[in-house]
Amino acid sequence: MKKLISFLFLCCLLVGCGAVNSKMNKTIDNIYPGMTVPEFKKVAPKSTLVQLMENFVCYKLSLQSAKFGEPGGYVYSTRFFYFRDNKLYRIDEGTRATDLKIEIEKTTH
């Protein structure tokens, strides 16, 4: 009986950790460079607007999954989606605000 309980606990632990990465990968598989913001919002409706400028938009998608056996109890996966002139041109796990500001300045001049 102890082995069964240990096995089930281990399975729950592994599923919690892998589920968030699986959700993120399924979402990202449907996203491609050059897609428009409305197309993106259909694929990732849980995304939130992070920054809006004249020809630049940044969205954040953060997914979470329960992680059993640890304080805090959640695993997070976050991606940022950058649009210029209504077209997706970059996806990453985030950059410092200073780095992003420098990049925007370089691309607009």
Backbone as XML, in Angstrom:
<?xml version="1.0"?>
<chain id="A" units="angstrom">
  <residue number="1" name="MET">
    <atom name="N" x="0.817" y="-1.191" z="0.000"/>
    <atom name="CA" x="0.000" y="0.000" z="0.000"/>
    <atom name="C" x="0.867" y="1.264" z="0.000"/>
  </residue>
  <residue number="2" name="LYS">
    <atom name="N" x="1.974" y="1.222" z="0.748"/>
    <atom name="CA" x="2.876" y="2.379" z="0.767"/>
    <atom name="C" x="3.451" y="2.651" z="-0.613"/>
  </residue>
  <residue number="3" name="LYS">
    <atom name="N" x="3.776" y="1.586" z="-1.328"/>
    <atom name="CA" x="4.340" y="1.747" z="-2.676"/>
    <atom name="C" x="3.318" y="2.404" z="-3.604"/>
  </residue>
  <residue number="4" name="LEU">
    <atom name="N" x="2.060" y="2.001" z="-3.484"/>
    <atom name="CA" x="1.007" y="2.566" z="-4.328"/>
    <atom name="C" x="0.821" y="4.054" z="-4.036"/>
  </residue>
  <residue number="5" name="ILE">
    <atom name="N" x="0.790" y="4.405" z="-2.758"/>
    <atom name="CA" x="0.633" y="5.809" z="-2.378"/>
    <atom name="C" x="1.838" y="6.626" z="-2.845"/>
  </residue>
  <residue number="6" name="SER">
    <atom name="N" x="3.030" y="6.079" z="-2.679"/>
    <atom name="CA" x="4.246" y="6.766" z="-3.133"/>
    <atom name="C" x="4.224" y="6.960" z="-4.643"/>
  </residue>
  <residue number="7" name="PHE">
    <atom name="N" x="3.797" y="5.936" z="-5.365"/>
    <atom name="CA" x="3.725" y="6.011" z="-6.824"/>
    <atom name="C" x="2.727" y="7.079" z="-7.268"/>
  </residue>
  <residue number="8" name="LEU">
    <atom name="N" x="1.550" y="7.104" z="-6.646"/>
    <atom name="CA" x="0.532" y="8.107" z="-7.003"/>
    <atom name="C" x="1.011" y="9.520" z="-6.675"/>
  </residue>
  <residue number="9" name="PHE">
    <atom name="N" x="1.688" y="9.674" z="-5.552"/>
    <atom name="CA" x="2.228" y="10.985" z="-5.179"/>
    <atom name="C" x="3.267" y="11.449" z="-6.203"/>
  </residue>
  <residue number="10" name="LEU">
    <atom name="N" x="4.144" y="10.543" z="-6.607"/>
    <atom name="CA" x="5.164" y="10.869" z="-7.604"/>
    <atom name="C" x="4.534" y="11.241" z="-8.942"/>
  </residue>
  <residue number="11" name="CYS">
    <atom name="N" x="3.499" y="10.521" z="-9.337"/>
    <atom name="CA" x="2.804" y="10.837" z="-10.592"/>
    <atom name="C" x="2.189" y="12.234" z="-10.542"/>
  </residue>
  <residue number="12" name="CYS">
    <atom name="N" x="1.549" y="12.567" z="-9.424"/>
    <atom name="CA" x="0.946" y="13.898" z="-9.272"/>
    <atom name="C" x="2.016" y="14.978" z="-9.336"/>
  </residue>
  <residue number="13" name="LEU">
    <atom name="N" x="3.152" y="14.713" z="-8.731"/>
    <atom name="CA" x="4.255" y="15.673" z="-8.737"/>
    <atom name="C" x="4.749" y="15.919" z="-10.155"/>
  </residue>
  <residue number="14" name="LEU">
    <atom name="N" x="4.935" y="14.856" z="-10.905"/>
    <atom name="CA" x="5.443" y="14.986" z="-12.275"/>
    <atom name="C" x="4.421" y="15.621" z="-13.204"/>
  </residue>
  <residue number="15" name="VAL">
    <atom name="N" x="3.170" y="15.288" z="-13.045"/>
    <atom name="CA" x="2.125" y="15.856" z="-13.901"/>
    <atom name="C" x="2.011" y="17.350" z="-13.647"/>
  </residue>
  <residue number="16" name="GLY">
    <atom name="N" x="2.081" y="17.787" z="-12.414"/>
    <atom name="CA" x="1.980" y="19.205" z="-12.095"/>
    <atom name="C" x="3.099" y="20.002" z="-12.727"/>
  </residue>
  <residue number="17" name="CYS">
    <atom name="N" x="4.308" y="19.468" z="-12.726"/>
    <atom name="CA" x="5.451" y="20.184" z="-13.288"/>
    <atom name="C" x="5.397" y="20.228" z="-14.799"/>
  </residue>
  <residue number="18" name="GLY">
    <atom name="N" x="4.996" y="19.148" z="-15.427"/>
    <atom name="CA" x="5.016" y="19.077" z="-16.876"/>
    <atom name="C" x="3.805" y="19.676" z="-17.548"/>
  </residue>
  <residue number="19" name="ALA">
    <atom name="N" x="2.716" y="19.797" z="-16.818"/>
    <atom name="CA" x="1.470" y="20.261" z="-17.428"/>
    <atom name="C" x="1.576" y="21.696" z="-17.920"/>
  </residue>
  <residue number="20" name="VAL">
    <atom name="N" x="2.238" y="22.550" z="-17.157"/>
    <atom name="CA" x="2.336" y="23.956" z="-17.558"/>
    <atom name="C" x="3.176" y="24.103" z="-18.824"/>
  </residue>
  <residue number="21" name="ASN">
    <atom name="N" x="4.245" y="23.350" z="-18.940"/>
    <atom name="CA" x="5.066" y="23.406" z="-20.156"/>
    <atom name="C" x="4.310" y="22.843" z="-21.351"/>
  </residue>
  <residue number="22" name="SER">
    <atom name="N" x="3.529" y="21.820" z="-21.130"/>
    <atom name="CA" x="2.730" y="21.241" z="-22.205"/>
    <atom name="C" x="1.672" y="22.236" z="-22.699"/>
  </residue>
  <residue number="23" name="LYS">
    <atom name="N" x="1.004" y="22.926" z="-21.771"/>
    <atom name="CA" x="0.006" y="23.943" z="-22.157"/>
    <atom name="C" x="0.654" y="25.060" z="-22.962"/>
  </residue>
  <residue number="24" name="MET">
    <atom name="N" x="1.817" y="25.517" z="-22.487"/>
    <atom name="CA" x="2.501" y="26.619" z="-23.170"/>
    <atom name="C" x="2.932" y="26.182" z="-24.570"/>
  </residue>
  <residue number="25" name="ASN">
    <atom name="N" x="3.490" y="24.977" z="-24.678"/>
    <atom name="CA" x="3.945" y="24.493" z="-25.984"/>
    <atom name="C" x="2.784" y="24.345" z="-26.963"/>
  </residue>
  <residue number="26" name="LYS">
    <atom name="N" x="1.628" y="23.876" z="-26.483"/>
    <atom name="CA" x="0.459" y="23.748" z="-27.361"/>
    <atom name="C" x="0.003" y="25.116" z="-27.867"/>
  </residue>
  <residue number="27" name="THR">
    <atom name="N" x="0.065" y="26.109" z="-26.995"/>
    <atom name="CA" x="-0.328" y="27.460" z="-27.405"/>
    <atom name="C" x="0.664" y="28.024" z="-28.406"/>
  </residue>
  <residue number="28" name="ILE">
    <atom name="N" x="1.955" y="27.902" z="-28.108"/>
    <atom name="CA" x="2.994" y="28.462" z="-28.979"/>
    <atom name="C" x="3.029" y="27.765" z="-30.336"/>
  </residue>
  <residue number="29" name="ASP">
    <atom name="N" x="2.651" y="26.492" z="-30.388"/>
    <atom name="CA" x="2.620" y="25.777" z="-31.673"/>
    <atom name="C" x="1.653" y="26.415" z="-32.661"/>
  </residue>
  <residue number="30" name="ASN">
    <atom name="N" x="0.650" y="27.139" z="-32.156"/>
    <atom name="CA" x="-0.338" y="27.782" z="-33.027"/>
    <atom name="C" x="-0.031" y="29.249" z="-33.306"/>
  </residue>
  <residue number="31" name="ILE">
    <atom name="N" x="1.119" y="29.712" z="-32.857"/>
    <atom name="CA" x="1.516" y="31.106" z="-33.041"/>
    <atom name="C" x="2.686" y="31.150" z="-34.012"/>
  </residue>
  <residue number="32" name="TYR">
    <atom name="N" x="2.674" y="32.110" z="-34.917"/>
    <atom name="CA" x="3.724" y="32.182" z="-35.941"/>
    <atom name="C" x="4.117" y="33.634" z="-36.185"/>
  </residue>
  <residue number="33" name="PRO">
    <atom name="N" x="5.344" y="33.867" z="-36.632"/>
    <atom name="CA" x="5.782" y="35.235" z="-36.935"/>
    <atom name="C" x="4.920" y="35.836" z="-38.044"/>
  </residue>
  <residue number="34" name="GLY">
    <atom name="N" x="4.577" y="37.082" z="-37.867"/>
    <atom name="CA" x="3.773" y="37.770" z="-38.873"/>
    <atom name="C" x="2.281" y="37.734" z="-38.605"/>
  </residue>
  <residue number="35" name="MET">
    <atom name="N" x="1.842" y="36.956" z="-37.603"/>
    <atom name="CA" x="0.404" y="36.929" z="-37.319"/>
    <atom name="C" x="-0.025" y="38.257" z="-36.715"/>
  </residue>
  <residue number="36" name="THR">
    <atom name="N" x="-1.277" y="38.620" z="-36.921"/>
    <atom name="CA" x="-1.785" y="39.899" z="-36.435"/>
    <atom name="C" x="-2.238" y="39.768" z="-34.976"/>
  </residue>
  <residue number="37" name="VAL">
    <atom name="N" x="-2.460" y="40.894" z="-34.351"/>
    <atom name="CA" x="-2.901" y="40.901" z="-32.950"/>
    <atom name="C" x="-4.249" y="40.195" z="-32.796"/>
  </residue>
  <residue number="38" name="PRO">
    <atom name="N" x="-5.260" y="40.464" z="-33.637"/>
    <atom name="CA" x="-6.537" y="39.744" z="-33.477"/>
    <atom name="C" x="-6.384" y="38.223" z="-33.623"/>
  </residue>
  <residue number="39" name="GLU">
    <atom name="N" x="-5.540" y="37.779" z="-34.547"/>
    <atom name="CA" x="-5.291" y="36.339" z="-34.687"/>
    <atom name="C" x="-4.646" y="35.787" z="-33.417"/>
  </residue>
  <residue number="40" name="PHE">
    <atom name="N" x="-3.697" y="36.531" z="-32.872"/>
    <atom name="CA" x="-3.012" y="36.121" z="-31.652"/>
    <atom name="C" x="-3.995" y="36.014" z="-30.486"/>
  </residue>
  <residue number="41" name="LYS">
    <atom name="N" x="-4.883" y="36.994" z="-30.351"/>
    <atom name="CA" x="-5.844" y="36.998" z="-29.245"/>
    <atom name="C" x="-6.806" y="35.806" z="-29.322"/>
  </residue>
  <residue number="42" name="LYS">
    <atom name="N" x="-7.081" y="35.304" z="-30.534"/>
    <atom name="CA" x="-7.914" y="34.109" z="-30.668"/>
    <atom name="C" x="-7.186" y="32.872" z="-30.152"/>
  </residue>
  <residue number="43" name="VAL">
    <atom name="N" x="-5.888" y="32.799" z="-30.417"/>
    <atom name="CA" x="-5.086" y="31.646" z="-30.006"/>
    <atom name="C" x="-4.746" y="31.715" z="-28.522"/>
  </residue>
  <residue number="44" name="ALA">
    <atom name="N" x="-4.483" y="32.911" z="-28.012"/>
    <atom name="CA" x="-4.070" y="33.100" z="-26.616"/>
    <atom name="C" x="-4.992" y="34.101" z="-25.914"/>
  </residue>
  <residue number="45" name="PRO">
    <atom name="N" x="-6.237" y="33.722" z="-25.644"/>
    <atom name="CA" x="-7.183" y="34.671" z="-25.051"/>
    <atom name="C" x="-6.840" y="35.081" z="-23.617"/>
  </residue>
  <residue number="46" name="LYS">
    <atom name="N" x="-6.008" y="34.306" z="-22.938"/>
    <atom name="CA" x="-5.635" y="34.641" z="-21.558"/>
    <atom name="C" x="-4.450" y="35.595" z="-21.480"/>
  </residue>
  <residue number="47" name="SER">
    <atom name="N" x="-3.936" y="36.014" z="-22.622"/>
    <atom name="CA" x="-2.806" y="36.940" z="-22.622"/>
    <atom name="C" x="-3.263" y="38.320" z="-22.154"/>
  </residue>
  <residue number="48" name="THR">
    <atom name="N" x="-2.319" y="39.058" z="-21.570"/>
    <atom name="CA" x="-2.636" y="40.399" z="-21.069"/>
    <atom name="C" x="-1.727" y="41.424" z="-21.744"/>
  </residue>
  <residue number="49" name="LEU">
    <atom name="N" x="-2.272" y="42.590" z="-21.966"/>
    <atom name="CA" x="-1.524" y="43.682" z="-22.577"/>
    <atom name="C" x="-0.531" y="44.233" z="-21.565"/>
  </residue>
  <residue number="50" name="VAL">
    <atom name="N" x="0.746" y="44.313" z="-21.960"/>
    <atom name="CA" x="1.794" y="44.813" z="-21.079"/>
    <atom name="C" x="2.195" y="46.226" z="-21.464"/>
  </residue>
  <residue number="51" name="GLN">
    <atom name="N" x="2.331" y="46.462" z="-22.755"/>
    <atom name="CA" x="2.768" y="47.786" z="-23.209"/>
    <atom name="C" x="2.121" y="48.094" z="-24.553"/>
  </residue>
  <residue number="52" name="LEU">
    <atom name="N" x="1.744" y="49.361" z="-24.710"/>
    <atom name="CA" x="1.122" y="49.819" z="-25.947"/>
    <atom name="C" x="1.748" y="51.144" z="-26.333"/>
  </residue>
  <residue number="53" name="MET">
    <atom name="N" x="2.319" y="51.175" z="-27.517"/>
    <atom name="CA" x="2.886" y="52.402" z="-28.074"/>
    <atom name="C" x="2.304" y="52.570" z="-29.468"/>
  </residue>
  <residue number="54" name="GLU">
    <atom name="N" x="2.728" y="53.602" z="-30.173"/>
    <atom name="CA" x="2.136" y="53.900" z="-31.473"/>
    <atom name="C" x="2.218" y="52.718" z="-32.446"/>
  </residue>
  <residue number="55" name="ASN">
    <atom name="N" x="3.381" y="52.151" z="-32.648"/>
    <atom name="CA" x="3.542" y="51.035" z="-33.583"/>
    <atom name="C" x="4.072" y="49.787" z="-32.893"/>
  </residue>
  <residue number="56" name="PHE">
    <atom name="N" x="3.873" y="49.690" z="-31.576"/>
    <atom name="CA" x="4.425" y="48.580" z="-30.810"/>
    <atom name="C" x="3.422" y="48.128" z="-29.757"/>
  </residue>
  <residue number="57" name="VAL">
    <atom name="N" x="3.239" y="46.800" z="-29.647"/>
    <atom name="CA" x="2.374" y="46.219" z="-28.627"/>
    <atom name="C" x="3.086" y="45.008" z="-28.045"/>
  </residue>
  <residue number="58" name="CYS">
    <atom name="N" x="2.979" y="44.841" z="-26.733"/>
    <atom name="CA" x="3.572" y="43.685" z="-26.066"/>
    <atom name="C" x="2.503" y="43.008" z="-25.207"/>
  </residue>
  <residue number="59" name="TYR">
    <atom name="N" x="2.351" y="41.697" z="-25.383"/>
    <atom name="CA" x="1.427" y="40.903" z="-24.585"/>
    <atom name="C" x="2.210" y="39.895" z="-23.756"/>
  </residue>
  <residue number="60" name="LYS">
    <atom name="N" x="1.642" y="39.546" z="-22.609"/>
    <atom name="CA" x="2.250" y="38.570" z="-21.707"/>
    <atom name="C" x="1.274" y="37.413" z="-21.537"/>
  </residue>
  <residue number="61" name="LEU">
    <atom name="N" x="1.784" y="36.199" z="-21.670"/>
    <atom name="CA" x="0.988" y="35.012" z="-21.408"/>
    <atom name="C" x="1.668" y="34.250" z="-20.291"/>
  </residue>
  <residue number="62" name="SER">
    <atom name="N" x="0.976" y="34.106" z="-19.176"/>
    <atom name="CA" x="1.526" y="33.407" z="-18.021"/>
    <atom name="C" x="0.573" y="32.286" z="-17.647"/>
  </residue>
  <residue number="63" name="LEU">
    <atom name="N" x="1.071" y="31.060" z="-17.690"/>
    <atom name="CA" x="0.273" y="29.893" z="-17.331"/>
    <atom name="C" x="0.819" y="29.307" z="-16.045"/>
  </residue>
  <residue number="64" name="GLN">
    <atom name="N" x="-0.062" y="28.704" z="-15.258"/>
    <atom name="CA" x="0.379" y="28.102" z="-14.016"/>
    <atom name="C" x="-0.227" y="26.717" z="-13.859"/>
  </residue>
  <residue number="65" name="SER">
    <atom name="N" x="0.454" y="25.901" z="-13.078"/>
    <atom name="CA" x="-0.020" y="24.563" z="-12.787"/>
    <atom name="C" x="0.352" y="24.242" z="-11.349"/>
  </residue>
  <residue number="66" name="ALA">
    <atom name="N" x="-0.498" y="23.488" z="-10.670"/>
    <atom name="CA" x="-0.228" y="23.129" z="-9.281"/>
    <atom name="C" x="0.970" y="22.197" z="-9.200"/>
  </residue>
  <residue number="67" name="LYS">
    <atom name="N" x="1.804" y="22.427" z="-8.214"/>
    <atom name="CA" x="2.960" y="21.576" z="-7.969"/>
    <atom name="C" x="2.814" y="21.048" z="-6.559"/>
  </residue>
  <residue number="68" name="PHE">
    <atom name="N" x="2.658" y="19.767" z="-6.432"/>
    <atom name="CA" x="2.398" y="19.161" z="-5.137"/>
    <atom name="C" x="3.688" y="18.936" z="-4.366"/>
  </residue>
  <residue number="69" name="GLY">
    <atom name="N" x="3.611" y="19.114" z="-3.071"/>
    <atom name="CA" x="4.727" y="18.775" z="-2.205"/>
    <atom name="C" x="5.702" y="19.894" z="-1.921"/>
  </residue>
  <residue number="70" name="GLU">
    <atom name="N" x="5.450" y="21.103" z="-2.398"/>
    <atom name="CA" x="6.368" y="22.211" z="-2.131"/>
    <atom name="C" x="5.582" y="23.424" z="-1.668"/>
  </residue>
  <residue number="71" name="PRO">
    <atom name="N" x="6.192" y="24.236" z="-0.807"/>
    <atom name="CA" x="5.510" y="25.479" z="-0.433"/>
    <atom name="C" x="5.365" y="26.389" z="-1.653"/>
  </residue>
  <residue number="72" name="GLY">
    <atom name="N" x="4.307" y="27.097" z="-1.709"/>
    <atom name="CA" x="4.049" y="27.925" z="-2.888"/>
    <atom name="C" x="3.136" y="27.194" z="-3.833"/>
  </residue>
  <residue number="73" name="GLY">
    <atom name="N" x="3.442" y="25.961" z="-4.097"/>
    <atom name="CA" x="2.568" y="25.049" z="-4.792"/>
    <atom name="C" x="2.257" y="25.276" z="-6.257"/>
  </residue>
  <residue number="74" name="TYR">
    <atom name="N" x="2.944" y="26.190" z="-6.953"/>
    <atom name="CA" x="2.629" y="26.423" z="-8.362"/>
    <atom name="C" x="3.897" y="26.514" z="-9.195"/>
  </residue>
  <residue number="75" name="VAL">
    <atom name="N" x="3.775" y="26.087" z="-10.449"/>
    <atom name="CA" x="4.834" y="26.219" z="-11.438"/>
    <atom name="C" x="4.305" y="27.184" z="-12.491"/>
  </residue>
  <residue number="76" name="TYR">
    <atom name="N" x="5.109" y="28.146" z="-12.877"/>
    <atom name="CA" x="4.690" y="29.162" z="-13.846"/>
    <atom name="C" x="5.521" y="29.066" z="-15.119"/>
  </residue>
  <residue number="77" name="SER">
    <atom name="N" x="4.890" y="29.391" z="-16.214"/>
    <atom name="CA" x="5.579" y="29.520" z="-17.490"/>
    <atom name="C" x="5.088" y="30.815" z="-18.119"/>
  </residue>
  <residue number="78" name="THR">
    <atom name="N" x="6.026" y="31.692" z="-18.452"/>
    <atom name="CA" x="5.663" y="33.014" z="-18.972"/>
    <atom name="C" x="6.370" y="33.273" z="-20.292"/>
  </residue>
  <residue number="79" name="ARG">
    <atom name="N" x="5.637" y="33.845" z="-21.227"/>
    <atom name="CA" x="6.209" y="34.276" z="-22.501"/>
    <atom name="C" x="5.678" y="35.664" z="-22.813"/>
  </residue>
  <residue number="80" name="PHE">
    <atom name="N" x="6.510" y="36.455" z="-23.505"/>
    <atom name="CA" x="6.136" y="37.780" z="-23.969"/>
    <atom name="C" x="6.092" y="37.759" z="-25.487"/>
  </residue>
  <residue number="81" name="PHE">
    <atom name="N" x="5.095" y="38.414" z="-26.047"/>
    <atom name="CA" x="4.867" y="38.441" z="-27.487"/>
    <atom name="C" x="4.915" y="39.890" z="-27.941"/>
  </residue>
  <residue number="82" name="TYR">
    <atom name="N" x="5.811" y="40.187" z="-28.874"/>
    <atom name="CA" x="6.067" y="41.554" z="-29.318"/>
    <atom name="C" x="5.545" y="41.754" z="-30.744"/>
  </residue>
  <residue number="83" name="PHE">
    <atom name="N" x="4.763" y="42.793" z="-30.914"/>
    <atom name="CA" x="4.184" y="43.118" z="-32.214"/>
    <atom name="C" x="4.658" y="44.497" z="-32.651"/>
  </residue>
  <residue number="84" name="ARG">
    <atom name="N" x="5.072" y="44.590" z="-33.888"/>
    <atom name="CA" x="5.428" y="45.868" z="-34.489"/>
    <atom name="C" x="4.578" y="46.014" z="-35.740"/>
  </residue>
  <residue number="85" name="ASP">
    <atom name="N" x="3.922" y="47.157" z="-35.874"/>
    <atom name="CA" x="3.017" y="47.409" z="-37.005"/>
    <atom name="C" x="1.981" y="46.287" z="-37.153"/>
  </residue>
  <residue number="86" name="ASN">
    <atom name="N" x="1.431" y="45.838" z="-36.010"/>
    <atom name="CA" x="0.382" y="44.825" z="-35.946"/>
    <atom name="C" x="0.830" y="43.436" z="-36.399"/>
  </residue>
  <residue number="87" name="LYS">
    <atom name="N" x="2.135" y="43.167" z="-36.445"/>
    <atom name="CA" x="2.655" y="41.856" z="-36.838"/>
    <atom name="C" x="3.583" y="41.323" z="-35.752"/>
  </residue>
  <residue number="88" name="LEU">
    <atom name="N" x="3.402" y="40.057" z="-35.397"/>
    <atom name="CA" x="4.263" y="39.423" z="-34.400"/>
    <atom name="C" x="5.666" y="39.253" z="-34.961"/>
  </residue>
  <residue number="89" name="TYR">
    <atom name="N" x="6.666" y="39.749" z="-34.211"/>
    <atom name="CA" x="8.044" y="39.599" z="-34.691"/>
    <atom name="C" x="8.962" y="38.948" z="-33.660"/>
  </residue>
  <residue number="90" name="ARG">
    <atom name="N" x="8.488" y="38.766" z="-32.423"/>
    <atom name="CA" x="9.393" y="38.202" z="-31.422"/>
    <atom name="C" x="8.602" y="37.574" z="-30.275"/>
  </residue>
  <residue number="91" name="ILE">
    <atom name="N" x="9.121" y="36.448" z="-29.771"/>
    <atom name="CA" x="8.589" y="35.784" z="-28.587"/>
    <atom name="C" x="9.779" y="35.481" z="-27.691"/>
  </residue>
  <residue number="92" name="ASP">
    <atom name="N" x="9.661" y="35.795" z="-26.395"/>
    <atom name="CA" x="10.724" y="35.406" z="-25.467"/>
    <atom name="C" x="10.162" y="35.269" z="-24.056"/>
  </residue>
  <residue number="93" name="GLU">
    <atom name="N" x="11.037" y="34.908" z="-23.130"/>
    <atom name="CA" x="10.632" y="34.721" z="-21.738"/>
    <atom name="C" x="10.735" y="36.010" z="-20.941"/>
  </residue>
  <residue number="94" name="GLY">
    <atom name="N" x="11.031" y="37.104" z="-21.607"/>
    <atom name="CA" x="11.082" y="38.389" z="-20.936"/>
    <atom name="C" x="12.473" y="38.988" z="-20.952"/>
  </residue>
  <residue number="95" name="THR">
    <atom name="N" x="12.516" y="40.302" z="-21.031"/>
    <atom name="CA" x="13.770" y="41.034" z="-20.963"/>
    <atom name="C" x="13.597" y="42.156" z="-19.962"/>
  </residue>
  <residue number="96" name="ARG">
    <atom name="N" x="14.697" y="42.681" z="-19.529"/>
    <atom name="CA" x="14.614" y="43.826" z="-18.625"/>
    <atom name="C" x="14.032" y="45.009" z="-19.387"/>
  </residue>
  <residue number="97" name="ALA">
    <atom name="N" x="13.308" y="45.851" z="-18.694"/>
    <atom name="CA" x="12.663" y="47.009" z="-19.334"/>
    <atom name="C" x="13.685" y="47.898" z="-20.026"/>
  </residue>
  <residue number="98" name="THR">
    <atom name="N" x="14.863" y="48.041" z="-19.447"/>
    <atom name="CA" x="15.898" y="48.875" z="-20.047"/>
    <atom name="C" x="16.340" y="48.305" z="-21.391"/>
  </residue>
  <residue number="99" name="ASP">
    <atom name="N" x="16.537" y="46.992" z="-21.455"/>
    <atom name="CA" x="16.943" y="46.353" z="-22.715"/>
    <atom name="C" x="15.879" y="46.539" z="-23.781"/>
  </residue>
  <residue number="100" name="LEU">
    <atom name="N" x="14.627" y="46.386" z="-23.402"/>
    <atom name="CA" x="13.533" y="46.527" z="-24.356"/>
    <atom name="C" x="13.442" y="47.960" z="-24.864"/>
  </residue>
  <residue number="101" name="LYS">
    <atom name="N" x="13.628" y="48.943" z="-23.986"/>
    <atom name="CA" x="13.584" y="50.345" z="-24.394"/>
    <atom name="C" x="14.674" y="50.657" z="-25.406"/>
  </residue>
  <residue number="102" name="ILE">
    <atom name="N" x="15.868" y="50.130" z="-25.171"/>
    <atom name="CA" x="16.981" y="50.332" z="-26.105"/>
    <atom name="C" x="16.655" y="49.720" z="-27.451"/>
  </residue>
  <residue number="103" name="GLU">
    <atom name="N" x="16.074" y="48.510" z="-27.438"/>
    <atom name="CA" x="15.723" y="47.845" z="-28.698"/>
    <atom name="C" x="14.682" y="48.642" z="-29.473"/>
  </residue>
  <residue number="104" name="ILE">
    <atom name="N" x="13.673" y="49.143" z="-28.792"/>
    <atom name="CA" x="12.622" y="49.920" z="-29.467"/>
    <atom name="C" x="13.216" y="51.190" z="-30.056"/>
  </residue>
  <residue number="105" name="GLU">
    <atom name="N" x="14.066" y="51.855" z="-29.307"/>
    <atom name="CA" x="14.699" y="53.076" z="-29.802"/>
    <atom name="C" x="15.525" y="52.792" z="-31.056"/>
  </residue>
  <residue number="106" name="LYS">
    <atom name="N" x="16.251" y="51.675" z="-31.077"/>
    <atom name="CA" x="17.089" y="51.342" z="-32.236"/>
    <atom name="C" x="16.240" y="51.048" z="-33.459"/>
  </residue>
  <residue number="107" name="THR">
    <atom name="N" x="15.079" y="50.398" z="-33.259"/>
    <atom name="CA" x="14.258" y="50.015" z="-34.405"/>
    <atom name="C" x="13.404" y="51.158" z="-34.929"/>
  </residue>
  <residue number="108" name="THR">
    <atom name="N" x="13.160" y="52.178" z="-34.129"/>
    <atom name="CA" x="12.320" y="53.282" z="-34.598"/>
    <atom name="C" x="13.119" y="54.407" z="-35.229"/>
  </residue>
  <residue number="109" name="HIS">
    <atom name="N" x="14.432" y="54.421" z="-35.048"/>
    <atom name="CA" x="15.251" y="55.481" z="-35.646"/>
    <atom name="C" x="16.005" y="55.002" z="-36.833"/>
  </residue>
</chain>
